[in-house]
Amino acid sequence: MNLSPFARLATALVSCAGVALLAAPSASAEVVDLDILPGLSFGPTTPFGVGCTYVAVARTADLSGPRVGISPGGYDAVMPIEEFMWQFDGYWSSPVVLGHKVSLWTPTAPGVHSLMAYETSAGGPVATVTVNPAISVGPICLVAP
């Protein structure tokens, strides 16, 4: 069977996500890790570019945990799924599935950006990345030095 390049990419991403989700440990209900995945983003100094969308993954110590949030450290980023859903339900939060909370994040300005994953007001792990100007070409992001 001959799959399109997009179908092959989608199949690979779904397979990788499935393996990562099945490898989650179980314990108490706290956020233990936060990663920002660069995906198909390339640059000589950083893989993160303005206007490109990335996947933020918070890992919890248990498989189903209570409500977990991921939020940007400033106003120079967009969380497209949350912002869309909050138009209809101001308390909406995507669920924790097999110990992972997944969200999309799009930086809108160059510089140093931070995301925090949390369950309570005490906060949680922070991921910090440098974002440079970029050109988005479909699913690929070409980041300037």
Secondary structure, 3 states (H helix, E strand, C coil): CCCCHHHHHHHHHHHHHHHHHHCCCCCCCCEEEEEEECCCEECCCCCCECCCCEEEEEEECCCCCCCCEEEECCCCEECHHHHHHCCCCCCCCCCCECCEEEEEEEECCCEEEEEEEECCCCCCCEEEEEEECEEEECCEEEECC
